[in-house]
Amino acid sequence: MIALRVVLDGVSAEPATGVGLHALELTRSLIETAPRGCEVRGFTPSLPDSEYEVISERLPGLSTLDKSALDRRQLAAAWQHGFSRLPGSGPVHAPSLVAPLYRHDRIDDPNEQVIVTIHDTAAWSHPEVLTSRGVAWHRAMVRRAHKYADAVVVPTHSVADELADILSFGDRIRVIPGAVGRAFELPDDDDAVARRLGLPSDFVALTGVLDERSGLSTVIDALSLPDAPELPLVVFTDAGSATALDAAIADSAVRRNRIIVLDKLDAQERAVVLDRALIAIAPLLADSFVTAALEAMTLATPLVHTDQPALRETVGDAGLLVESTTIADLAEGLAARLAELASDTEAMTVLGLAGQDRARAFTWRDAAEKTWQLHADL
């Protein structure tokens, strides 16, 4: 029996978001699609016992759950310097850069193979959204991946292109997109959830971490323009809402009470927000954060997005594109697009259905099958 050893980072978080959600959904599907003679073995940093139980509940079918004596920070530091190995034998798959990267010979021992995932190049393109320690760690781990990884998975071709400008990984790069989490669905009591969240009857939704990548300031500037529709803005985020919002509206004509910020929603709550939104705005300035766009598309909510490579690649013709050459142009173009769409019910319906159809092409089962094939190819 061949054991694929998967590094489980962040899968016990509640709610699981970002890299943790990616690791959770990919591992579930790796278990479900395991070829005959293969099994999935998990490895996790040191956690409280209650979180080990959460992992076991969320990932039934794991053959083994190995537990490090080091917590996440200690383990990340150890792996940054090439210390510590995984127990057992078999290929290693890391759904992030938290990975044991060291010199090995997979030619003489095919079980000695390591694949890591690089989700973005924010440590270079947006270093201000990370701590100085975070920037240093990400850059160091990308360099280790360049030196030791047998293959590197990225979510989009645009991230692959960005990496190529930093380090040449050659033919080791594989593009394997993610998908919407299986918990992302409308609950039976969606009306009650909408009331509890205080959602207005008509609104525009923006989702993402509230930093420079989301383009929150630009969205607020757009809504303050005369041609923009008089719609409330509902922003839902993982972190940083109050400070980022205060900074974004400091010089804006948009009233604070026209903006609703919802923090740390679970998957079903996010689904309610996006389902009720007239229009969804994908994070405007991000190059690789496409899950928010896919969530809106899955629910047939019409999507407005910028001409960023990852969004263009993911959305295709199923969204309304805002073209611009400057940030000022972007605000004006966004206002025009929102006004155009909000006044045309038929166009919203057509665009929403196109997005829903496009989103069906992205599944975790497909991602898992491509991951198994990549390990087999090595």
C-alpha positions in Angstrom: 0.0 0.0 0.0 1.4 3.4 -1.0 0.6 6.2 1.4 0.3 9.8 0.1 1.4 11.9 3.1 -0.5 15.2 3.1 0.5 18.1 5.3 -2.7 19.3 7.0 -2.3 23.0 7.9 -5.3 25.0 9.1 -8.0 22.3 8.4 -9.3 22.4 11.9 -9.9 26.2 11.9 -13.6 27.3 12.4 -14.6 28.4 9.9 -11.9 27.0 7.6 -10.9 29.7 5.1 -8.1 30.4 2.6 -5.2 27.9 2.6 -6.9 25.8 5.3 -10.0 25.4 3.3 -8.0 24.5 0.2 -6.1 21.8 2.2 -9.4 20.5 3.7 -11.3 20.2 0.4 -8.3 18.8 -1.5 -7.6 16.1 1.1 -11.2 15.1 1.3 -11.2 14.5 -2.5 -7.8 12.8 -2.5 -9.3 10.3 0.0 -12.4 9.8 -2.2 -10.4 9.4 -5.4 -7.5 7.4 -4.1 -6.4 4.8 -6.7 -6.4 1.1 -5.8 -3.4 0.4 -3.6 -3.1 3.9 -2.4 -4.2 5.6 0.9 -4.0 9.1 2.3 -2.1 9.7 5.5 -2.3 13.1 7.3 0.3 15.1 9.2 -0.5 18.0 11.4 1.4 20.4 13.7 0.9 20.0 17.4 -2.7 21.0 18.3 -5.1 20.8 21.2 -6.8 17.3 21.4 -10.1 18.9 20.4 -8.7 20.0 17.1 -7.4 16.5 16.3 -11.0 15.3 16.8 -12.2 18.0 14.4 -9.7 16.8 11.7 -10.8 13.2 12.2 -14.4 14.3 11.8 -13.8 16.4 8.7 -11.5 13.9 7.0 -13.0 10.4 7.5 -11.0 7.9 5.6 -7.5 9.1 6.6 -5.4 6.0 7.1 -3.4 7.7 9.9 -3.1 11.1 11.5 0.5 11.8 12.5 1.0 14.5 15.0 4.1 16.7 15.2 5.6 17.6 18.6 6.1 21.1 17.2 3.3 23.7 16.9 2.7 25.4 13.6 5.1 28.3 14.2 7.8 26.0 15.4 7.3 23.6 12.5 7.3 26.4 9.9 10.5 27.7 11.3 12.1 24.2 11.4 11.1 23.5 7.8 12.4 26.9 6.7 15.9 25.7 7.7 15.4 22.1 6.4 15.0 20.4 9.8 12.4 17.7 10.7 10.9 15.0 8.5 7.6 13.3 8.2 7.0 9.9 9.8 6.4 6.9 7.6 7.2 6.6 3.9 5.6 7.6 0.7 5.3 10.8 -1.4 4.5 14.1 0.3 1.9 16.6 -0.8 1.7 20.0 0.8 -1.3 22.1 0.0 0.7 25.2 0.9 4.4 26.2 1.5 4.3 24.6 5.0 6.3 21.6 3.7 9.4 19.5 4.5 11.8 20.6 1.7 15.2 18.9 1.8 17.7 17.2 -0.5 16.4 13.8 -1.6 16.7 11.4 -4.5 13.4 10.3 -6.0 15.2 8.6 -8.9 16.6 5.8 -6.7 13.6 6.0 -4.3 10.3 7.0 -6.1 8.6 7.3 -2.7 10.9 10.3 -1.9 9.0 13.0 -3.7 7.7 16.3 -2.5 5.1 18.5 -4.1 4.2 21.9 -2.7 1.6 24.5 -3.5 2.2 28.2 -4.0 -1.1 30.1 -3.9 0.2 33.6 -4.7 3.2 35.8 -4.9 2.0 38.4 -2.3 5.4 38.3 -0.6 6.7 40.1 -3.7 3.7 41.8 -5.2 2.0 42.9 -1.9 4.6 42.7 0.9 2.7 45.3 2.9 -0.2 42.8 3.6 2.2 40.5 5.4 4.4 41.0 8.5 8.1 41.4 7.9 8.5 37.9 9.4 5.8 36.6 7.0 7.5 38.1 3.9 10.9 36.6 4.9 9.4 33.2 5.6 7.4 33.0 2.3 10.4 34.1 0.2 12.6 31.6 2.0 10.2 28.8 1.4 9.7 29.6 -2.3 13.5 29.5 -2.6 13.5 26.1 -0.9 10.8 24.9 -3.2 12.8 26.0 -6.2 15.8 24.0 -4.8 14.1 20.9 -3.6 10.5 20.5 -4.7 9.8 17.9 -7.4 6.8 19.8 -8.6 5.0 23.0 -7.6 1.2 23.4 -7.9 -0.3 26.8 -8.6 -4.0 27.7 -8.9 -3.7 29.7 -12.1 -1.5 30.3 -15.1 -1.1 33.9 -14.0 0.5 32.8 -10.7 2.8 30.5 -12.8 3.8 33.5 -14.9 4.4 35.6 -11.8 6.6 32.9 -10.3 8.6 32.7 -13.5 9.5 36.4 -13.0 10.9 35.5 -9.6 12.5 32.1 -10.1 12.5 29.7 -13.0 10.8 26.4 -12.0 10.7 25.2 -15.6 8.5 22.2 -16.3 8.0 21.5 -12.6 5.0 23.9 -12.5 1.5 22.4 -12.7 -1.7 24.5 -12.8 -4.4 22.8 -10.7 -7.3 25.2 -9.9 -9.3 24.9 -6.7 -13.0 25.1 -6.4 -15.8 26.2 -4.0 -16.0 24.3 -0.7 -18.7 21.7 -0.3 -20.0 23.5 2.8 -20.8 26.6 0.6 -24.5 26.1 0.1 -27.7 27.9 1.1 -29.1 26.7 4.4 -32.8 25.8 4.8 -33.3 28.8 7.1 -31.7 31.3 4.7 -34.4 34.0 5.4 -33.6 33.8 9.1 -29.9 34.0 8.4 -30.4 37.1 6.2 -32.4 38.8 9.0 -29.8 37.9 11.6 -27.1 39.4 9.4 -29.1 42.5 8.8 -29.0 42.3 5.0 -30.8 45.0 3.1 -33.2 44.1 0.3 -30.9 45.2 -2.5 -27.1 45.6 -2.2 -23.7 45.1 -3.8 -21.4 42.6 -2.2 -17.6 42.7 -1.9 -15.8 39.7 -0.5 -12.1 39.2 0.5 -9.5 40.2 3.1 -9.7 43.9 3.6 -6.3 45.0 2.5 -4.9 46.6 -0.6 -5.7 43.5 -2.6 -9.5 43.8 -2.2 -9.6 47.3 -3.7 -12.1 48.5 -1.0 -11.1 52.1 -1.3 -11.7 52.0 -5.0 -15.1 50.4 -4.6 -16.1 53.1 -2.1 -14.8 55.8 -4.4 -16.9 54.3 -7.2 -20.0 54.3 -5.1 -19.5 57.9 -4.3 -19.6 59.0 -7.9 -22.8 60.6 -9.3 -23.4 57.9 -11.9 -23.1 55.0 -9.4 -26.3 53.2 -8.3 -27.6 54.2 -4.8 -27.0 50.8 -3.3 -25.6 49.7 0.0 -22.3 47.9 0.1 -22.0 44.7 2.1 -18.4 43.7 2.7 -17.6 40.4 4.3 -14.1 39.5 5.3 -11.8 37.3 7.3 -9.9 40.0 9.1 -9.1 43.7 9.4 -12.5 45.1 8.8 -12.8 48.1 11.1 -9.4 49.6 10.6 -9.4 49.1 6.8 -13.0 50.5 6.5 -12.2 53.6 8.5 -9.2 54.3 6.3 -11.1 53.6 3.1 -14.0 56.0 3.9 -11.9 58.8 5.5 -11.9 60.9 2.4 -15.0 59.5 0.7 -18.5 60.9 0.2 -20.1 57.5 0.9 -21.8 57.5 4.3 -20.6 54.9 6.8 -24.2 53.8 7.4 -24.4 52.8 3.7 -21.7 50.2 4.3 -22.3 46.9 6.2 -19.2 44.9 7.3 -19.7 41.3 8.3 -16.8 39.5 10.0 -15.9 35.8 10.0 -18.9 34.3 8.3 -19.2 30.6 7.9 -19.7 29.0 4.4 -23.5 29.0 4.6 -23.6 32.6 5.8 -21.4 33.6 2.9 -23.7 31.8 0.6 -26.7 33.7 1.9 -25.0 37.1 1.4 -23.9 36.3 -2.1 -27.3 34.8 -3.1 -29.1 37.9 -1.9 -26.7 40.4 -3.6 -27.8 42.1 -6.8 -24.2 42.2 -7.9 -21.0 40.8 -6.6 -17.6 42.5 -7.0 -14.5 40.3 -7.1 -11.6 41.6 -5.1 -10.3 44.2 -7.5 -6.6 44.3 -7.1 -5.8 40.7 -6.3 -3.9 38.5 -8.8 -4.7 35.1 -7.4 -7.7 35.2 -5.0 -10.4 33.8 -7.2 -12.5 31.7 -4.7 -14.7 34.7 -4.0 -15.5 35.1 -7.7 -16.3 31.4 -8.0 -18.6 31.5 -5.0 -20.6 34.3 -6.5 -20.7 32.6 -9.9 -21.9 29.3 -8.3 -25.0 31.1 -7.0 -25.7 32.8 -10.4 -25.0 36.2 -8.9 -23.7 38.5 -11.6 -20.1 39.3 -11.2 -18.1 42.5 -11.9 -14.3 42.2 -12.0 -11.2 43.9 -13.2 -8.8 42.9 -15.9 -6.5 41.1 -13.5 -4.9 37.9 -15.1 -6.2 35.4 -12.5 -9.8 36.8 -12.6 -9.8 37.0 -16.4 -8.5 33.4 -16.6 -11.1 32.1 -14.1 -14.2 34.1 -15.1 -13.7 34.1 -18.8 -16.7 35.7 -20.5 -19.0 35.0 -17.6 -18.5 38.3 -15.8 -18.6 42.0 -16.5 -15.1 43.3 -17.1 -14.0 46.8 -15.9 -11.1 48.0 -18.0 -8.8 50.7 -16.7 -5.3 52.1 -16.9 -5.3 54.0 -13.5 -7.0 53.7 -10.2 -9.1 56.7 -10.9 -10.2 55.2 -14.2 -11.0 52.0 -12.3 -13.4 53.8 -9.9 -15.2 55.5 -12.8 -15.4 52.3 -14.9 -16.7 50.4 -11.9 -19.4 52.9 -11.2 -20.5 52.8 -14.8 -20.6 49.0 -14.9 -22.5 48.8 -11.7 -25.1 51.4 -13.0 -25.3 49.6 -16.3 -26.0 46.2 -14.7 -28.2 47.3 -11.8 -30.6 48.9 -14.3 -30.9 45.8 -16.5 -32.7 42.9 -14.9 -32.4 40.7 -18.0 -28.6 41.3 -18.3 -28.1 40.4 -14.6 -30.0 37.1 -15.1 -28.0 36.2 -18.3 -24.7 37.1 -16.7 -25.5 35.2 -13.5 -26.5 32.0 -15.4 -23.3 32.3 -17.5 -21.2 32.5 -14.4 -23.0 29.5 -12.8 -22.3 27.4 -15.9 -18.7 28.5 -15.9 -18.3 27.6 -12.2 -19.3 24.0 -12.8 -15.9 23.5 -14.6 -14.1 23.9 -11.2 -14.4 20.9 -8.9 -12.3 19.4 -6.1 -12.7 16.0 -7.6 -11.0 17.2 -10.7 -8.2 18.8 -8.6 -7.7 15.6 -6.7 -7.5 13.4 -9.8 -5.0 15.8 -11.3 -3.0 15.7 -8.1 -2.9 11.9 -8.0 -1.8 11.9 -11.7 1.0 14.4 -11.0 2.4 12.2 -8.3 2.1 9.2 -10.6 3.9 11.1 -13.4 6.8 11.7 -11.0 
